[in-house]
Amino acid sequence: MAYILNLEDYRSQPGTILKVRSNRAPAIEHWGVVYWPDSLTSEPYMIHGMKGDVYRITPKSTFDDGQPCTAVWTPETPQQAASIIARMELLLGQPWHLTRLNCEQGVMWALTGKATSKQLERGAVVAAIAVGIAFASSI
């Protein structure tokens, strides 16, 4: 059973991993971790890295740009929530990088200790196929 403070919106629980489709490139998903809410307004905040920027804490509305989010993982205990948030805080100020520290890699590193990205792996496969087709058609 997941650790839930507010049963109305599990997607706003601290430590939850969220992903959202990019407005600029619908095939791309943006990943982040729900941070502690604002103490005055209770507005949820996110830790995430964005292309051309650094890992930072922003309001959830900046993260999702009004798009619906999908919960990828929800902590089962307060300790799990605190642990993933603490690891994400270590990334604050680090520059986003497509192949070394994209948003999915940062989140997966915070969760598992391995900076993996299924999106990047899929992109590499598609690129390899495109190169193969281009090479085969040039022969």
Number of C-alpha atoms within 10 A of each C-alpha: 7 13 19 19 12 10 10 8 9 15 22 26 24 26 31 27 28 25 22 20 18 16 14 7 8 9 9 14 16 20 29 30 34 27 28 20 17 11 8 6 7 9 13 19 23 29 27 30 30 19 14 9 13 19 24 17 22 15 17 21 13 11 26 20 14 11 12 10 18 13 16 13 15 23 20 14 14 14 12 17 23 16 16 24 23 14 16 27 17 11 21 15 13 14 18 21 16 15 12 13 23 25 26 24 25 28 29 19 18 21 21 10 12 12 18 19 21 10 15 16 12 11 12 12 12 12 12 12 12 12 12 12 11 11 10 9 8 7 5
